[in-house]
Amino acid sequence: MSDAIVASFASMTLTVLFAFFIALGVVRAAIAYAHRRGMLDQPGQRRSHKIPTPRGGGIGIIVSVLLTVPACLLYLRPAWHFYVIITLMLAVALVAWIGWWDDHSSLSALPRFGVQILAAALFSAALLIDGLSWFWLPLLILAGAWSINLHNFMDGIDGLLAQQGIFVAAGLAVLAWLAGQHALGGASACLAAACLGFWCYNRSPARIFMGDVGSGSIGLLVFALTAMLWQVNWLWLWPALILSSAFVTDATLTLLARMLGGRRWYTAHREHLYQWIVRRGHTHTVGAGWYVGWNLLVAAPLAVLAWEIPGMGLLTCIVTYAMAAAIWLMAKRHMLRRDRYKARHVHT
């Protein structure tokens, strides 16, 4: 291993440690702030928690990311263009700002979605300046907006989104480092460390919830880091997408099921798979454990396969999502059958 690589790894490790401790400290302060401001999520029919819990802890992730990710992208090698770094941080700040506002006083969907589209468009445009076809711009904007919202949808039980952020960002960091993209690897590792710092207070039983300030921003960052890998080499897109398969599948199929069922898909609900698991009497830890199992036993090995055999990347990605969809359908049908069985016994 060359001296340059050793120096890069040492710098990255130090920055990642800073990211963890910054998030840890800011989240601790956010708990006190939320109590003072009355930012408490109350239990309800469409919520999975049973006691009032502070929200807005995702601000710790945002502060950590804004302070550490630019340093990695700028000073590690190969460094990214300044305009890409600036637009990425601006996009994160925009999504975090509208989420922080929503955490304090609920906003309608239109202004939130407008800011999300603007943030995704700014970053996507900056990424395409380096010579990629502008044909990709609407697709990137759509992908960015969906990633922001699906991560928001999946933030519903203790520890789930934080642990997913750790897994996906750590996986992206490994992929980038193996590809020699040390700057991108360091940035991804900082996001993983920031999510870990938040998870320490969000694991079950949660002392604070992430809030929209964090969930939407993680969605944007997962999209951005994945898109940056794709921009360097399009073959790296497939293992990156495999890492996100659990959340993308659950959020997408749940949304489609609600739309096809004629329900108001844009309203709050408890129909994601993780919510069904908790509704069946399992703990939040067990619910989150289902996703850990998928990530470690299926997503990680298949992402390695897609990385090691680039020509099989697309096929491996398709197989991964097909498996995830099949498991999602089987699990939902099993739980619905149990509901009907219980209902018949209650009436008899």
VMD Tcl script that draws the C-alpha trace (Angstrom):
set ca {
  {0.00 0.00 0.00}
  {1.48 3.33 -1.06}
  {2.18 6.20 1.31}
  {-0.48 8.30 -0.46}
  {-3.17 5.68 0.17}
  {-2.12 5.33 3.82}
  {-2.28 9.11 4.24}
  {-5.71 9.23 2.59}
  {-7.01 6.46 4.83}
  {-5.68 8.19 7.95}
  {-7.27 11.50 6.94}
  {-10.54 9.79 6.15}
  {-10.56 7.92 9.46}
  {-10.02 11.13 11.43}
  {-12.78 12.94 9.52}
  {-15.17 10.01 10.02}
  {-14.54 10.09 13.77}
  {-15.29 13.81 13.78}
  {-18.53 13.11 11.90}
  {-19.62 10.58 14.51}
  {-18.90 12.76 17.53}
  {-20.41 15.90 15.96}
  {-23.66 14.03 15.27}
  {-23.63 12.51 18.75}
  {-23.26 15.90 20.42}
  {-25.77 17.77 18.26}
  {-28.43 15.07 18.66}
  {-27.99 15.22 22.43}
  {-28.57 18.98 22.29}
  {-31.54 18.47 19.96}
  {-33.32 16.36 22.60}
  {-33.24 19.25 25.07}
  {-34.22 21.73 22.34}
  {-37.22 19.63 21.27}
  {-38.49 19.39 24.83}
  {-38.21 23.16 25.28}
  {-40.03 23.89 22.01}
  {-42.67 21.22 22.49}
  {-41.57 19.35 19.34}
  {-43.06 16.02 20.41}
  {-44.63 13.32 18.25}
  {-47.77 12.15 20.01}
  {-48.95 8.51 19.79}
  {-51.85 7.90 17.43}
  {-53.66 5.38 15.28}
  {-51.27 5.89 12.36}
  {-48.12 5.98 14.45}
  {-46.04 3.10 15.79}
  {-44.84 4.63 19.09}
  {-46.74 4.66 22.38}
  {-45.33 7.66 24.30}
  {-44.68 11.32 23.30}
  {-41.20 11.47 21.78}
  {-39.07 14.46 20.67}
  {-38.48 14.86 16.94}
  {-35.92 16.72 14.85}
  {-32.86 14.72 15.90}
  {-31.82 14.42 12.27}
  {-30.34 17.91 12.62}
  {-27.32 16.17 14.14}
  {-26.77 14.23 10.93}
  {-27.10 17.40 8.85}
  {-24.63 19.45 10.90}
  {-22.16 16.57 10.82}
  {-22.49 16.10 7.05}
  {-22.18 19.80 6.26}
  {-18.97 20.02 8.31}
  {-17.22 16.84 7.17}
  {-18.39 15.73 3.72}
  {-17.05 18.83 1.87}
  {-13.64 18.28 3.46}
  {-13.50 14.72 2.11}
  {-14.68 15.65 -1.37}
  {-12.26 18.58 -1.57}
  {-9.05 17.30 0.04}
  {-9.03 13.54 -0.59}
  {-8.23 12.19 -4.03}
  {-9.55 12.31 -6.62}
  {-11.14 15.56 -5.49}
  {-14.49 16.63 -6.90}
  {-15.14 19.88 -8.68}
  {-15.93 22.75 -6.35}
  {-19.28 23.44 -8.01}
  {-20.42 19.83 -7.42}
  {-19.52 20.09 -3.74}
  {-21.22 23.46 -3.33}
  {-24.42 22.40 -5.06}
  {-24.53 19.15 -3.07}
  {-24.24 21.01 0.23}
  {-26.77 23.61 -0.94}
  {-29.20 20.84 -1.90}
  {-28.76 19.16 1.49}
  {-29.27 22.50 3.26}
  {-32.47 23.18 1.27}
  {-34.01 19.79 2.02}
  {-32.96 20.01 5.67}
  {-34.33 23.55 5.97}
  {-37.79 22.70 4.63}
  {-37.81 19.56 6.79}
  {-36.79 21.53 9.89}
  {-39.58 23.99 9.17}
  {-42.05 21.13 8.80}
  {-40.85 19.60 12.09}
  {-41.68 22.88 13.86}
  {-45.02 23.57 12.15}
  {-46.57 21.25 9.60}
  {-46.37 22.43 5.99}
  {-48.54 21.42 3.06}
  {-47.09 19.01 0.54}
  {-46.65 21.55 -2.27}
  {-43.90 23.78 -0.78}
  {-42.05 20.75 0.55}
  {-42.14 19.01 -2.82}
  {-41.15 22.20 -4.62}
  {-38.02 22.63 -2.52}
  {-37.17 18.93 -2.94}
  {-37.41 19.20 -6.73}
  {-35.26 22.34 -6.68}
  {-32.60 20.64 -4.55}
  {-32.50 17.53 -6.75}
  {-32.36 19.70 -9.90}
  {-29.49 21.85 -8.64}
  {-27.30 18.90 -7.77}
  {-28.23 16.91 -10.89}
  {-27.39 19.83 -13.17}
  {-24.00 20.27 -11.51}
  {-23.26 16.57 -11.93}
  {-24.03 16.69 -15.66}
  {-21.78 19.67 -16.43}
  {-18.80 17.34 -16.88}
  {-20.01 16.13 -20.26}
  {-22.83 13.68 -19.59}
  {-25.94 14.08 -21.73}
  {-28.59 16.49 -20.44}
  {-31.07 13.78 -21.41}
  {-30.41 12.37 -17.93}
  {-31.53 15.52 -16.10}
  {-35.28 14.75 -15.75}
  {-34.52 11.15 -14.78}
  {-32.04 12.29 -12.13}
  {-34.49 14.86 -10.75}
  {-37.22 12.22 -10.54}
  {-34.85 9.76 -8.86}
  {-33.69 12.39 -6.38}
  {-37.22 13.45 -5.45}
  {-38.32 9.84 -5.04}
  {-35.30 9.00 -2.86}
  {-36.06 11.97 -0.60}
  {-39.67 10.93 -0.16}
  {-39.22 7.18 0.12}
  {-36.72 7.63 2.95}
  {-39.21 9.92 4.63}
  {-41.91 7.24 4.25}
  {-39.63 4.58 5.73}
  {-38.84 6.58 8.87}
  {-41.53 5.08 11.09}
  {-40.02 2.83 13.78}
  {-37.09 3.15 16.14}
  {-33.68 2.85 14.52}
  {-34.86 1.71 11.08}
  {-33.83 4.63 8.87}
  {-30.64 5.28 10.85}
  {-29.47 1.69 10.46}
  {-30.34 1.75 6.76}
  {-28.33 4.94 6.38}
  {-25.38 3.28 8.09}
  {-25.58 0.20 5.86}
  {-26.05 1.94 2.51}
  {-23.52 4.71 3.17}
  {-20.93 2.24 4.48}
  {-21.50 0.04 1.43}
  {-21.08 3.00 -0.90}
  {-17.90 3.94 0.98}
  {-16.44 0.46 0.40}
  {-17.39 0.49 -3.28}
  {-15.87 3.93 -3.79}
  {-12.68 3.07 -1.90}
  {-12.18 -0.14 -3.90}
  {-12.63 1.90 -7.07}
  {-9.89 4.31 -5.99}
  {-12.43 7.08 -5.40}
  {-11.13 7.96 -1.94}
  {-12.86 11.34 -1.75}
  {-16.25 9.81 -2.48}
  {-15.49 6.93 -0.13}
  {-14.67 9.35 2.67}
  {-17.84 11.36 2.08}
  {-19.96 8.20 2.19}
  {-18.20 7.00 5.35}
  {-18.92 10.36 7.02}
  {-22.62 9.94 6.29}
  {-22.50 6.44 7.78}
  {-20.75 7.78 10.90}
  {-23.27 10.62 11.27}
  {-26.15 8.12 11.05}
  {-24.43 5.98 13.68}
  {-24.15 8.96 16.01}
  {-27.88 9.57 15.62}
  {-28.71 5.86 15.97}
  {-27.19 5.84 19.47}
  {-30.17 7.96 20.59}
  {-32.73 6.53 18.14}
  {-32.34 2.80 18.73}
  {-35.28 1.21 20.52}
  {-36.62 2.63 22.77}
  {-35.92 5.87 20.92}
  {-35.05 8.98 22.90}
  {-35.63 11.16 19.82}
  {-37.00 10.74 16.31}
  {-35.21 11.86 13.16}
  {-37.93 14.15 11.82}
  {-38.20 15.39 8.24}
  {-35.00 17.41 8.69}
  {-33.07 14.15 8.68}
  {-35.12 11.64 6.70}
  {-35.41 13.70 3.53}
  {-31.77 14.75 3.71}
  {-30.57 11.15 4.03}
  {-32.67 10.33 0.98}
  {-31.03 13.13 -0.97}
  {-27.54 12.08 0.14}
  {-28.09 8.41 -0.75}
  {-29.27 9.52 -4.19}
  {-26.37 11.95 -4.61}
  {-23.62 9.53 -3.57}
  {-25.10 6.80 -5.78}
  {-25.32 9.22 -8.71}
  {-21.71 10.27 -8.18}
  {-20.59 6.64 -8.41}
  {-22.65 6.29 -11.59}
  {-21.10 9.44 -13.03}
  {-17.60 8.01 -12.61}
  {-18.52 4.58 -14.03}
  {-22.06 3.57 -14.95}
  {-21.36 -0.10 -14.12}
  {-21.05 0.86 -10.44}
  {-24.71 1.89 -10.38}
  {-25.95 -1.68 -10.06}
  {-24.19 -2.69 -6.82}
  {-25.08 0.72 -5.38}
  {-28.78 0.22 -6.18}
  {-28.69 -3.28 -4.69}
  {-27.61 -1.78 -1.36}
  {-30.85 0.27 -1.25}
  {-33.12 -2.59 -2.34}
  {-34.95 -3.09 0.98}
  {-36.20 0.48 1.28}
  {-36.84 1.07 -2.43}
  {-38.91 -2.12 -2.70}
  {-41.00 -1.55 0.42}
  {-41.72 2.11 -0.32}
  {-42.43 1.60 -4.02}
  {-44.70 -1.44 -3.69}
  {-46.59 0.10 -0.78}
  {-47.22 3.26 -2.81}
  {-48.33 1.26 -5.86}
  {-50.64 -0.90 -3.74}
  {-52.31 2.17 -2.27}
  {-52.69 3.81 -5.67}
  {-54.13 0.66 -7.27}
  {-56.45 0.21 -4.29}
  {-57.91 3.67 -4.82}
  {-56.66 4.96 -1.46}
  {-55.21 8.42 -0.90}
  {-51.58 7.42 -1.33}
  {-50.24 10.81 -0.20}
  {-51.79 10.66 3.30}
  {-50.26 9.14 6.44}
  {-50.80 5.40 6.83}
  {-49.41 2.23 8.42}
  {-49.13 -0.08 5.42}
  {-45.39 -0.42 4.91}
  {-44.05 -3.87 5.69}
  {-42.17 -2.66 8.76}
  {-45.42 -1.17 10.10}
  {-47.28 -4.44 9.54}
  {-44.57 -6.26 11.47}
  {-45.02 -3.94 14.47}
  {-48.82 -4.11 14.17}
  {-48.59 -7.88 14.50}
  {-47.16 -7.39 17.98}
  {-43.43 -7.51 17.25}
  {-41.07 -4.95 18.80}
  {-39.41 -2.17 16.85}
  {-36.13 -4.05 17.25}
  {-37.59 -7.12 15.57}
  {-39.10 -5.01 12.79}
  {-35.80 -3.29 12.09}
  {-34.08 -6.68 12.33}
  {-35.95 -7.92 9.26}
  {-34.23 -5.24 7.20}
  {-30.84 -5.93 8.77}
  {-31.27 -9.59 7.82}
  {-32.06 -8.73 4.21}
  {-29.17 -6.25 4.00}
  {-26.54 -8.61 5.40}
  {-27.73 -11.94 4.00}
  {-28.96 -10.87 0.56}
  {-28.16 -7.28 -0.45}
  {-24.51 -7.23 0.63}
  {-23.49 -10.54 -1.04}
  {-25.34 -9.69 -4.26}
  {-23.79 -6.20 -4.32}
  {-20.37 -7.87 -4.04}
  {-21.30 -10.18 -6.94}
  {-22.41 -7.23 -9.09}
  {-19.15 -5.46 -8.28}
  {-16.87 -8.44 -8.93}
  {-18.58 -9.36 -12.22}
  {-19.55 -6.00 -13.79}
  {-21.09 -7.67 -16.82}
  {-23.61 -9.37 -14.50}
  {-24.41 -6.16 -12.62}
  {-27.73 -5.31 -14.27}
  {-28.99 -8.91 -14.12}
  {-27.94 -9.22 -10.48}
  {-29.75 -5.98 -9.65}
  {-32.93 -7.19 -11.39}
  {-32.78 -10.52 -9.54}
  {-32.27 -8.72 -6.22}
  {-35.32 -6.53 -6.66}
  {-37.41 -9.46 -7.92}
  {-36.51 -11.42 -4.78}
  {-37.29 -8.41 -2.58}
  {-40.67 -7.94 -4.27}
  {-41.53 -11.64 -3.87}
  {-40.66 -11.59 -0.17}
  {-42.63 -8.37 0.32}
  {-45.72 -9.88 -1.33}
  {-45.48 -13.14 0.61}
  {-45.01 -11.35 3.93}
  {-47.93 -8.98 3.34}
  {-50.24 -11.84 2.29}
  {-49.26 -13.86 5.35}
  {-50.04 -10.95 7.64}
  {-53.34 -10.22 5.92}
  {-54.37 -13.88 6.31}
  {-53.56 -13.66 10.01}
  {-55.71 -10.54 10.27}
  {-58.66 -12.28 8.62}
  {-58.20 -15.36 10.81}
  {-58.20 -13.24 13.97}
  {-61.22 -11.27 12.78}
  {-63.24 -14.46 12.21}
  {-62.35 -15.76 15.67}
  {-63.27 -12.47 17.32}
  {-66.72 -12.52 15.67}
  {-67.34 -16.15 16.61}
}
mol new
graphics top color blue
foreach p $ca { graphics top sphere $p radius 0.5 }
foreach p [lrange $ca 0 end-1] q [lrange $ca 1 end] { graphics top cylinder $p $q radius 0.2 }
display resetview
